[in-house]
Amino acid sequence: MNASEFRKRGKEMVDYVANYLEGIEGRQVYPDVEPGYLRPLLPAAAPQEPDTFEDIINDIEKIIMPGVTHWHSPYFFAYFPTASSYPAMLADMLCGAIGCIGFSWAASPACTELETVMMDWLGKMLELPEAFLAGKAGEGGGVIQGSASEATLMALLAARTKVIHRLQAESPELTQAAIVEKLVAYSSDQVVATLGTTTCCSFDNLLEVGPICNKEGLWLHIDAAYAGSAFICPEFRHLLNGVEFADSFNFNPHKWLLVNFDCSAMWVKKRADLTGAFRLDPTYLKHSHQDSGFITDYRHWQIPLGRRFRSLKMWFVFRMYGVKGLQAYIRKHVQLSHEFESLVRQDPRFEICAEVTLGLVCFRLKGSNKVNEALLQRINSAKKIHLVPCHLRDKFVLRFAICSRTVESAHVQVAWEHIKEMAADVLQAERK
Amino acid sequence: MNASEFRKRGKEMVDYVANYLEGIEGRQVYPDVEPGYLRPLLPAAAPQEPDTFEDIINDIEKIIMPGVTHWHSPYFFAYFPTASSYPAMLADMLCGAIGCIGFSWAASPACTELETVMMDWLGKMLELPEAFLAGKAGEGGGVIQGSASEATLMALLAARTKVIHRLQAESPELTQAAIVEKLVAYSSDQVVATLGTTTCCSFDNLLEVGPICNKEGLWLHIDAAYAGSAFICPEFRHLLNGVEFADSFNFNPHKWLLVNFDCSAMWVKKRADLTGAFRLDPTYLKHSHQDSGFITDYRHWQIPLGRRFRSLKMWFVFRMYGVKGLQAYIRKHVQLSHEFESLVRQDPRFEICAEVTLGLVCFRLKGSNKVNEALLQRINSAKKIHLVPCHLRDKFVLRFAICSRTVESAHVQVAWEHIKEMAADVLQAERK
């Protein structure tokens, strides 16, 4: 395929994408297929000769779409949102075309520098303490990781290296193995210090845990994977109070800030803590600027060597929505979750199981776990909406997460009417 | 931005991308900017109100492009190739639109199932032993990782868990800490067992190392990050002989098989070794099929929880090139590297420093490291082509890697003429 063929096919794909997203409400949110559905639909091996583009585009509706769970349907209320917006998709097209691998400053200066500045922009939106920002010559700064898991792993490894260095400086006779054996990582029952857990969006009290960590010389990593996006709104920023005690902080704009996956934002107060743990300097990655003062080589900040030009997505989204547009988006989702909460509270058969703070409502039928499991199964078998459950203190609970960019009050109302209908069926079946 | 605006802007972006790649030869391959160039060109914080799309698209040429190293220029011969093709870019557009997060089968069945089948297709292209394929009910199978580093880390963690389980079964009195203290990971001076090192594309002898590993019960992981793509050609397949002794094998289609980053292909003979090490089963990720026989939940196969629909890129590329088209692509690159090699060999001032097997030529001026450092600096300062160096047994060596999808014999000839000119200047300066 050459450039002129790409001009044609690319525009057809733009239309396919626009059609898909415009019409997504009309697709069944959860697919009908059974495990193993796809293999018989494909040849056993790759073709020797090229297939045509028409064959492929036709196969999307025939083979792929029947097996897709439509995460961006306004009837998808499962897990947590995964971000999707047109500006981010446009940026991803550009990212693919530039196709640089930004492991060092020299490998593509724009890739590294835009990331540093975008992480500062985002840090300022969240009113992060100055120490987390790179600025022109700060000791801190931000990096885009692939996922919150990677950010947590990086924080853990950096903390481990830092404490080993400190203890070896204090007691040179200690071997690394002897130190590692004594190391302890503290975590809550949901993980590290967490703002907005996956189960029920609960919050750890940073103002209690933070000073203890600082006093004891413990590395404090805070994970706000889902909730972090909300902190760009002044009315939710208080949930982040105490971040000033942290060594590292992470949240996922790819969940709730309209920047398509992957884009997990991580900041550290001392970049040397990360780069000290992961320095990798083979000759073929050295460049003339690397020892000349203030330079960022992001390969030292992460596990993989390779990295895409992901900050383009942030740049496009921040500029095309503006901070006010992003705040309005968060507020709309929070308002919709409260709307659902109040519908649930008006029905005496149901109960709300956790405080509704952001876009997640945990609810259940008053009664046994069994009846709630039956309710969820009935809902997900009907496939009109899609939910997933969680366990809260041994109770089986349904999670209603506001997910889609295009979800409106009308969809929430439809979903609730449907849930009530399913509940009536379940309760009637139980009485029999 | 709504769907109709995206139709318009998306098509403009398709044209921008096509123009960029069509005209890339006319851009200077390495940028002129100095560290810190970008920050003064941007506002200190994100805008409160939205910017227009026109503003942003204009800023790409004004702010971004001046700082881009053009990896897809036919004058880029640095590092190793990073894959780029139009079919992969089309697939990425679709991937962004579907925007599912395929951590479990239920999260999007098509995402999981296409990946399993595409990894089988690719495994068959490489003539991997049957044990590495998933088939309908195999014990092995493939997974797309983000990078070879992640694949290596996964292999290491799986090996560690496996040996801990084995030793604890043999000697129940041993604590996990006592076992971990004794574990040893063997590696070559370039890493795990490697086919095609970054430095000089050398190959470990798997037929020697493999049987020893099997006899001693050691986990053997083979990394062929760059070279792996070449094994789809029968004439290079012998380089992979011995893979039958491995427990896990990995290479990067995102380097040399026209599938844009990220797409690192990893196979294991026993999927239970991976999933046993990483099982993660909170209630909100459970689904009705997960315990019903043969199902793949890829979150157990990797470090991050989230994952994109990356197999679409493989599907588009494999079908639109066909196996023969992919083989022809590999062969063209290898032929160009041999063409460059023979040009170097014809000039008695130069020497070839390592056997040229695939697309990399390691060469240098006969003489001191200093003169070769001066040559590289002169080449990279002229910015007509771009190279990086390596060290081979204390010798400073220049690497000439065939990288771009569009590089032709004419570019290689131009590059060589240019290198000779720079060499003449350097040698003349030395004589003075």
Interface residues (C-beta under 8 A of the other chain):
Chain A: M1 N2 A3 S4 E5 F6 R7 R9 G10 K11 M13 V14 D15 Y16 V17 A18 Y20 L21 E22 P31 V33 E34 P35 G36 Y37 L38 R39 L42 A44 A45 A46 P47 Q48 E49 P50 D51 F53 D55 I56 I60 I63 I64 M65 P66 G67 V68 T69 H70 W71 H72 Y79 T82 A83 S84 S85 Y86 P87 A88 M89 L90 D92 M93 L94 G96 A97 I98 G99 C100 I101 W105 A106 A107 S108 P109 A110 C111 E113 L114 T116 V117 W121 L122 K124 M125 K136 G146 S147 A148 S149 E150 L153 A177 E181 T198 T199 H254 N260 F261 D262 P282 T283 Y284 L285 K286 S288 H289 S292 G293 F294 I295 I303 P304 L305 G306 R308 L312 W315 F316 F318 R319 M320 Y321 G322 V323 K324 G325 Q377 V388 P389 C390 H391 F396 R399
Chain B: M1 N2 A3 S4 E5 F6 R7 R9 G10 K11 M13 V14 D15 Y16 V17 A18 Y20 L21 E22 P31 V33 E34 P35 G36 Y37 L38 R39 L42 A44 A45 A46 P47 Q48 E49 P50 D51 F53 D55 I56 I60 I63 I64 M65 P66 G67 V68 T69 H70 W71 H72 Y79 T82 A83 S84 S85 Y86 P87 A88 M89 L90 D92 M93 L94 G96 A97 I98 G99 C100 I101 W105 A106 A107 S108 P109 A110 C111 E113 L114 T116 V117 W121 L122 K124 M125 K136 G146 S147 A148 S149 E150 L153 A177 E181 T198 T199 H254 N260 F261 D262 P282 T283 Y284 L285 K286 S288 H289 S292 G293 F294 I295 I303 P304 L305 G306 R308 L312 W315 F316 F318 R319 M320 Y321 G322 V323 K324 G325 Q377 V388 P389 C390 H391 F396 R399
